[in-house]
Amino acid sequence: MKRTFPIIFTLIALSIVGMLFIQITWLQGLFILSRNQLTEKVNQSVVSVSNDIGKRMNSGLSFRFPKRGMGMNPDYHMHNFEETTISDVYNQNELNKKIGEAFTKYGIQELHYEFAIADKKGNIELKSKRFDDFYTEDVNTVEIRVSVIPQDIIEPAGPFETLILVVPNVRLYLLHSLQWIIIGAFLFILIVLAAFFITVRSLFTQKKLNEIKRDFINNMTHELKTPLATISLAVDALKSPKVQGDAKSVDYFSTIIKEENVRMNKHVEVILQSAHLEKKEYQLNKTEVDVHDLIFGVLDSFKLQLDAKPSSINTKFEAIPSVIEADEEHILHVFSNLIDNAIKYSKDTIELSIATRVVGTKMEIQIKDAGIGMSQDTVKRIFEKFYRAHTGNVHNVKGFGLGMSYVKWVIDIHKGKIQVQSEEGKGTTITISLPTI
C-alpha cells in the first residue's frame, strides 16, 4: 500500500488535470466560436440594413433648398443641386428601427448596440445618443463598418457613406447566452474534483484501517497470549505431585487460573461490544438504576488494583434523587471503563475523585483523576474506534482502543452527553450528563 499509493495518487491527479485542461480548452473554444457567430450575425444584420438603405438612395443630383438658420437674406433665392445623403432620407429613430428589425430577424434582438452614419470624408453626420461613449477599440467591443451603395450604381466605386455599428460588452452578452452551458461545465468540474477528493480520502481511510487492523491483531494476540501462557504454567504446576500435596499451593495456582480466565473474558467482552457497535445491534433494557450504588460496586471490583498502589478515592455524591432510567449493564460497563482508565493511566499514586449532582433534568457524573493526562490532539480523537493514545516508555498500557468509543456509544443511545478535559501531566476530568427520571 505504501508503494502503490503515491502511484495511484499521481495517476488520478494527472487524469484530473488533463480533464480540467480539456474542459477549460473546450469552454474557451466555445466562447470564441460563439463570438465569431455573433459577429457574423451582426455583420449580416448591418449588410441587410445597408442594402435596404441603398434601395432608397440614388447616385444623381437632387434639388435641395438651403437649410434653415443659415443667415441668408429672406429675399435671396438660391437653388442648390447636391447628392442626397442618408441623413436627408432617414432620421435617427428610423435608422434605429431598421437596425432593430434586422437584429430581430437574425435572433439577436437582445443585443445592445449604437450606430452612426459617416459621410464620404469619414465625418459623422448622424449618430445615436450614446455612440461616442462606446465607440472605442476595446477587445470587448464589436465594430462593423458597411458602405451604403446606391442601388442604381452599375460599377460601385467609392467613396460612399458608411454605416457604423458598435456592439459593446460582447463578453457579458456571450456569458449570459452561454450561462447554462458554463454552469454545467463548472458543475462537471466540481463533480470531478469531488470524486477526486472522495477517492483520495477513501485511500487514506483504507490505509488507516489497514494500520488499525494490524495494530488490533497485534494487541489482541498479546493480550490473549499472556493469560493463556500464565494458565498453561499454572496447570503444569498443578500436575506436580509436590504442589498437589500442598493445599495452599493448589489454592494459589487455582486462583491464578481463575483471575487469568476473568481477564480473558474481559477481552472477549470488549471485542463482542465492538461487534455490536459495528453492526449497530442493540436493544436497551431500561430499568430504574441507582447511580451511586453502581459506582460503589465498580470501585469494589477494582479493590485489588487500588490496593496495589497508594490510593486516594474521594466521593462527593450530591445527586438527589440518584436514580435514573437506563440499561444497568451498559452503564455499569461505562463506569468500569472510565475508572479502569483512571487507574491504568495514574502516576505512582492513584488519586480519584467522583462527584454527582442534578442540574435541571440531567444528572452529572464527574470522574476526575490526577494521572498522566492527554494532549489536545488525543482529546479530540479519544472517541475514535481503535484509537489509542501514545504513552511513551513511561506507561506500557495495553488495550484494543475500544473502551472510549464504547462509552460514547452508550451515552449517545441514552440521549446523554460526555465531555473530556485533560492536560498532560495534570490529569483528566470526564463529565457525563444523563437524563433523570
C-alpha angles and dihedrals in degrees: 000000000000091000099040097044096072090047093050091045092049094048093049092046092051091048091051092048090049093050091047091049091050092047094049092045090051091051091050091049091048090051092051092046092049090049091051091048091049091049090050092051091049090048092050090048092052092046089051091052091045092053091047091051092046091058090065095043127081134193097229131092122274131207107246133180117221114268119253122262096040094123095242124155109264089226091053112095119197126176112204125196112199138148115272114252129205091249088059092057103033135035127207097269093049092052091046090052092051093049091047091052091050092050090050090051091056095042099250098106092131092060116110116226144168126205143192140182118229121198125228091279093051096255117139110247099167131018144160121260099262099030094113091052094059102030097108138122093246115147087228090064128078116211123192124187120189126174115232106226118192112241096235094061111110098191110025113223124162167274099079135162114273131222108214119195124184124194111193128196094023092161092057091049092050092047089052093048092047096039097116093047091048092046090049091049093050090046089053090050090050091049090051091048091047090051089050091050093048091047093050092045090050090052091051090046091050090049091050092048091052090052091047091048091051093048091046093052091047092049093044092049091051095044093050096038094057098057091040091054091047092049090048092053091046092051091049089051092051090055090061112104089219092057093042089057091054114072093195092054092048090051091047095052092041089055090051091052091048094049093047090048090053089048092053091047090055091053091049090048091053091052091048090050088053090053090053090049092051094049093037088228110154139135118190118222099200120195136154106283128189105221094199092055090049093052092048089050092052092049090052090053089056094049094114093051091046091049091051091070137030100277137190117189118184122185126189109180110182099150110120114209097026095192123107133173108249147122102281096205095052094044089048090054090049093056090042092054094047095047091043090055091048089054097043094049096043125117125237089302124046111227113179130171123187122186135173134192140160118245112184108304093343134084115217121208115190122193114187130180136178096222133127093296128207139266120250091252090056091048090055093051101034094106094051114115114257091003114140126184117239108245098179121213096319098077120026095197117169128204146122099257091241103107100084094040087055091048091052091048093052093047091048095051088050088054091243136128134236128198129188126203119179143159126193112257094007105071142249135280120201120190121194123192118196130175115258124222 
